[in-house]
Amino acid sequence: MNFLKKVNEQQSCCIAIDFDGVIHKNSKGYHDGTVYDKPVYGTLKSLKLISEHYKIIIYSCKALPDRPLLNGKTGIELIWDWLKSHNLDSYIHEVTSSKPRAAFYIDDKNIEFKNWNQTLNKLFNNDIKISASVIENQNLLKDLFTYNLFDIDYLHIDWFSETDITEELNLISNFSCIPMDFHVIGYNDIVEETVLKYKPDSFCYQYNKNDLSKIITSTKKIKSKGINVGISLCIDDDFSFLKKYDFFDFIMIMNTTPGVSGQKLDINKSKNYLNQILSKHEKFKIRIDGGIDKDSILDYKDYKVDVFVSGSYISGKNQFLNILNLHGKQKYLSRKINKYVKKSQFVILDYNDLSLDIVVNALNKYQTGFVVVKKNEFLYGVITDGDIRRKINQTFTLDDLINKNPVYCFFNSTVEDFLNTIQEKNCLINFVPVVNKNKILVGLIDTKQVINNYAK
């Protein structure tokens, strides 16, 4: 029984995190066997947050006991030394070579198992990676929360180098751990300093023949800091210079000219240009930017495009639906949301038994930020902790606290109906009441659960 108790405790209180590729960037692979690289972007902030709720166990092949000593040290000792040098050691409980007991495992090479069909599909069919263009965005903060929720792969930073985007970059750094990819238009002396300060996952200049020498020199310096680098080419650009420079990790093909509005996408021209590049430079990974939506992305299905950059399509109207469409998840939109309904009563209170003490106790106990109120089994309204704070210094009745026109959805709604309902409010609602056709309250929907299931 003591052993079973130990197993249960470890499985509930520990999170296991792979070291290379998740904490340690490991951009050169095994290299010389040392722990040579910088932390992955967002590591410090993320480990600090996780350690407040779980014990963190790092697992790594570097820690295997049969590994020869390097500089007189074991792999475990090298990892601890590296963690200390980056002020990460205080958040780590243990370093091991074996798979530990844990509630969750975080691994850059992980394939989550649900069934064999899905697993084989993920193993042999790479998922599309999306980079969301964010800088010219009037709703940046709201969109950051959306992109965090949908696990967008990258945040695309289009930067005309003579402009100051410090405010936007600070906002992104503070509110998102999604890696950034920089696309810089125009050479400027401050570019390298800015890039090294914000440490994006990848970086590229827009090709300019007149500044090519400066661009090459600057890009090499940035690459030396462990950042993936590329060059961005418009589909009319001469790319013969590439044969002299094989250090680029990727080429980004611009279907439209940066900064010029009202352009039409010429898919055939784009594909012809792509074919020409791949015929001579197949080693480069390819990114596509400009005019990307659910239809145009299919035109590249026969190419191994690494990343698609999308701007207005996933930041405007029907944002939630369009993100799913880009990932080819249209079938998911027709699913019924009833499978996600939670029927627990912990945030559903009966109006006839309601008091301020009961509401406050429920908010404090379950930390949901709101309670749903039913009256004679019908949805009556919602009370949030914000509603109470706004009334705290006023004279009010309990009824004054209740929002009697809350967002709700029907039990037989589809995922598409549900996403449309919450997006119409132009804000992210964590939990949504669910009613049957007679508007009798039947439970709640966790918005994050619905969205996070789209890839399953």
Disulfide bonds with the S-S distance in Angstrom:
none
